[in-house]
Amino acid sequence: MANTTDGEYEIYHWGISELEKRLPKNFLRVHKSYICNLERVKKVIRVPSMQVELENSSLIPVSRQYQKLVKSSLFV
């Protein structure tokens, strides 16, 4: 599922790993099932579990595996 400013879209042609390779550098894998556009992140919620809130108020979970990467990418 892709969550964009225009809504949510199903992605059928590629797996998320292939999509991750094809997207520009401002897109970041934050979970095994989610990639987000860093330019659309409004804030990071750390409690009870890490999530990113996008400009459209969508909440995207950040898995433990990707937390350090998210922190280093957003808080440079």
Buried (B, 14 or more C-beta within 10 A) or exposed (E): EBBEEEEEEEEEEEEBEEBEEEEEEEBBBBBEEBBBBBEBBEEBBEEEEBBBBBEEEBEBBBBEEBBEEBBEBEEE
